[in-house]
């Protein structure tokens, strides 16, 4: 039987990408996640994230939905189109 939280533990040591337009939120998440053993990439918006993803392959992406330039919804739509 699966244990609650087990899926999160399976990502330990993996790369994560945080996409948020608030610098303070990105900073707090980076500190928490790195302290937990993750390698963390940071982006300010969906456009920046799509560029970074060309050379950074995260196991998990945390994306804020309401951002300028390219919001979370448009980022996800574009990501799904990317081979």
C-alpha positions in Angstrom: 0.0 0.0 0.0 1.4 3.5 -0.9 2.5 5.6 2.0 1.4 9.3 2.0 4.3 11.5 0.9 6.2 8.6 -0.6 6.1 10.2 -4.1 7.9 13.3 -2.8 10.7 11.2 -1.3 11.3 9.5 -4.7 12.5 12.9 -6.0 15.3 13.4 -3.4 18.5 14.4 -5.1 16.6 15.3 -8.3 16.4 18.6 -10.1 13.4 20.7 -9.6 12.3 23.9 -11.4 10.5 26.7 -9.6 8.7 29.3 -11.8 7.3 32.3 -9.9 7.4 36.1 -10.6 8.0 36.9 -6.9 11.7 36.9 -6.1 11.0 36.4 -2.4 8.9 33.3 -3.1 11.6 31.9 -5.4 14.2 32.5 -2.8 12.3 30.8 0.1 11.4 27.8 -2.1 15.0 27.5 -3.3 16.3 27.5 0.3 13.8 25.0 1.6 14.2 22.6 -1.4 18.0 22.8 -1.4 18.1 22.1 2.3 15.9 19.0 1.6 18.6 17.8 -0.9 17.2 19.0 -4.3 19.0 20.8 -7.1 16.8 23.8 -7.8 16.5 25.9 -11.0 14.6 29.3 -10.8 12.7 31.2 -13.4 10.7 34.5 -13.3 8.1 33.5 -15.9 7.0 30.9 -18.4 9.1 32.4 -21.2 12.2 32.2 -19.2 11.4 28.7 -18.1 11.0 27.5 -21.7 14.5 28.8 -22.5 16.0 27.2 -19.4 14.4 23.9 -20.1 16.6 23.6 -23.2 19.5 22.8 -21.0 17.9 21.8 -17.6 15.8 18.7 -17.3 13.9 18.7 -14.0 12.1 15.8 -12.5 9.4 18.2 -11.3 8.2 21.7 -12.2 6.5 24.0 -9.6 4.8 26.8 -11.5 2.8 29.7 -10.2 -0.3 30.3 -12.3 -0.6 34.1 -12.5 2.6 35.7 -13.8 3.4 38.5 -16.3 4.7 37.8 -19.8 3.7 34.1 -19.9 1.5 32.8 -17.1 1.4 29.3 -15.8 -1.4 28.1 -18.0 0.3 29.3 -21.2 3.6 27.9 -20.0 2.0 24.4 -19.5 0.3 24.6 -22.9 3.7 25.5 -24.6 5.5 22.9 -22.7 3.1 20.2 -23.9 3.8 21.2 -27.5 7.6 21.0 -27.0 9.1 17.6 -28.1 
